[in-house]
């Protein structure tokens, strides 16, 4: 069987600039939200990702017309199915985000459990409980979750945990529900404000998105519009981390630095020099870096769980000991075993990783076990002596638009190759 790999030759400084891609975690909910709109929605700055194509497939199966060309997605309203097939639910773990808009628009949605995933179990109880509070009846039938609302109405919904996906689902369902919804302990990730910005432009009445309390006054109808997806803060951080791991100077354009404060302050604590100029971030880094004593992942504005593996790759060669505690997901240290193959010194106990800096990493054959863990291995490989062979590219393709091209335009040396798996 053939398999694609990335050969990364490391050990030389990065130098270059890049305009960051549109945000995966905004493009996906915006595509789902376009289901609520009559007429045509045109989304710009959509990254070319396998998750985006999976979302497009779901839209088409449900009777919408979604066409992606380059970085533009056109979605036209339509009638059709209310059931998302199991294979689509599995293909993209975040397919649960179609639940809210389907209920808002068609008052019915049948899904299956997104199931366990590479980050540990990914329950959807918070989504379902919130929908129940809005008048949705939910029953399980032959492994399917059938959600139906005779009368979808606003409600006061306190979220037990500020789940990003549950916050988005409530906002999307409530946009066309009757009356007012007050969502408290809402997630404050910037992608939520982007979603509300889009829906408001379509005619919705949403206040407070991006803050802990979001108030949605249901309207009768939303109309499609043109909207540009916000920049991807985790992709921007990926390129900064690659430069921090390898040393050098890079400029990341088209970013929103205020959304990245917790990430930037950690890089600066590690000894990187940062310059911020409107939508550009400059990073200048010479080694050795310093350890960062303690990093704890938290919902926004805390340090993002999606950035955890990336900073770990950087701290592998910082002097001294760094501690990272993962509080958001149960199992998010699968990259650690691969970093050990590259010469890192990391011990994991439960949800904590203790990284003791080594003088350098070396290339090795490693495998991406999840999206950000895979990107972290590439960042580590940029700074490692010799060649790294990175497998498991399907994870990276879910979230990075032409990863190798972007990496190389920053002075990296990555070549994508098809190999026969037998040769591995
Ligand atoms: C989103 C992001 C993902 C990011 C995560 C946390 C998208 C497409 N994905 O995922 O990249 O890592 O936010 O910032 O935007 N939980 C429950 N029950 C639920 C829902 C969530 O227990 O019903 C738990 C999860 O298992 C996890 C935690 O809450 O431990 C955070 O999940 P959540 O914020 O919902 O993440 P996602 O929306 O899935």
Boltz pocket constraint, residues with backbone or C-beta under 6 A from the ligand:
constraints:
  - pocket:
      binder: B
      contacts: [[A, 24], [A, 25], [A, 26], [A, 28], [A, 94], [A, 121], [A, 122], [A, 123], [A, 124], [A, 125], [A, 126], [A, 127], [A, 128], [A, 161], [A, 162], [A, 163], [A, 164], [A, 165], [A, 166], [A, 187], [A, 304], [A, 305], [A, 306], [A, 327], [A, 328], [A, 329], [A, 330]]
      max_distance: 6.0
